Amino acid sequence: MKKTIFLLAALVALLGALKSAQSAQSVSESESMSQDISAALERLSQQIMTLPGVAAIGEGLCDGEPCFKVYVVDLTSEVEARIPSSFEGYRVVVEKSGEIRALSEDDSLP
């Protein structure tokens, strides 16, 4: 009986250790993915921010997955043709934003 209780306690401790290790690995993978997409965003920005009509680029979620969002002044087939549909394994989505500019002190918010 004591041997059975000892084995059950050992099994519970082992399962707890495995779960803790999996949680730590998941956090580590998430941090790595965040660093990877940020570095890829920098490289993509260097390639497309100079294209006419591109107003901004950022990280986002597309169907629950990390992706890039490229904001353009006007959504035309010419602009879309110059922007890749994926970059370094991440989906790239193009959205019309219109012109983006900084507010001056004279501008008021709606």
C-alpha positions in Angstrom: 0.0 0.0 0.0 2.8 2.4 0.9 4.6 1.5 -2.3 1.5 2.3 -4.3 1.1 5.7 -2.7 4.7 6.5 -3.2 4.5 5.6 -6.9 1.4 7.7 -7.3 3.1 10.7 -5.6 6.1 10.2 -7.9 3.9 10.1 -11.0 2.1 13.3 -10.0 5.4 15.0 -9.3 6.7 13.9 -12.7 3.6 15.1 -14.5 3.8 18.4 -12.8 7.5 18.8 -13.8 6.6 17.9 -17.5 3.8 20.4 -17.5 6.1 23.1 -16.1 8.7 22.4 -18.7 6.2 22.6 -21.5 4.9 26.0 -20.2 8.5 27.3 -20.1 9.1 26.1 -23.6 5.9 27.7 -24.9 6.8 31.1 -23.4 10.3 30.8 -24.9 8.8 29.9 -28.4 6.4 32.8 -28.1 9.2 35.3 -27.3 11.3 33.9 -30.1 8.4 34.3 -32.6 7.9 37.9 -31.5 11.6 38.6 -32.1 11.5 36.8 -35.4 8.5 38.8 -36.7 9.9 42.1 -35.5 13.2 41.4 -37.3 11.3 40.4 -40.5 9.1 43.5 -40.2 12.3 45.6 -40.2 13.5 43.9 -43.4 10.2 44.1 -45.1 9.9 47.8 -44.2 13.2 48.5 -45.9 12.0 46.9 -49.1 8.5 48.4 -49.4 8.3 51.7 -47.5 9.9 53.4 -50.5 7.2 52.2 -52.9 4.9 54.9 -54.1 1.5 54.7 -52.3 2.7 52.8 -49.2 1.8 54.8 -46.1 2.7 52.4 -43.2 3.4 48.8 -42.3 3.0 46.9 -39.0 2.5 43.6 -37.3 -1.0 42.2 -36.8 -3.1 39.1 -36.5 -4.7 37.5 -39.5 -7.1 34.7 -38.6 -5.3 34.4 -35.3 -1.9 34.1 -36.8 0.9 36.7 -36.8 1.0 38.7 -40.1 2.1 41.9 -41.6 -0.3 44.7 -42.5 0.7 47.1 -45.2 -1.4 50.3 -45.4 -1.6 52.1 -48.7 -3.0 55.5 -49.8 -5.1 54.0 -52.6 -5.6 50.3 -53.1 -4.8 49.7 -56.8 -3.7 46.6 -58.6 -0.4 48.3 -59.4 0.4 48.9 -55.7 -0.8 45.4 -54.8 1.4 43.8 -57.5 4.5 45.4 -55.9 3.8 44.0 -52.4 4.4 40.3 -51.7 1.5 38.2 -50.4 3.9 36.6 -47.9 7.3 37.5 -46.5 9.6 35.1 -44.6 6.7 32.8 -43.8 4.3 35.5 -42.6 1.2 36.5 -44.5 1.1 40.1 -45.9 -2.3 41.8 -46.0 -2.7 45.1 -47.9 -5.4 47.6 -46.6 -6.4 51.0 -47.8 -5.7 53.6 -45.2 -5.6 56.8 -47.1 -2.9 59.4 -46.5 -1.3 59.2 -43.0 0.2 62.3 -41.6 1.1 63.6 -38.1 -1.3 66.0 -36.5 -0.1 69.5 -36.0 -0.9 71.6 -32.9 -3.6 73.4 -35.0 -5.4 70.1 -35.8 -8.1 68.9 -33.5 -9.3 65.4 -33.0 -12.9 64.6 -34.0 
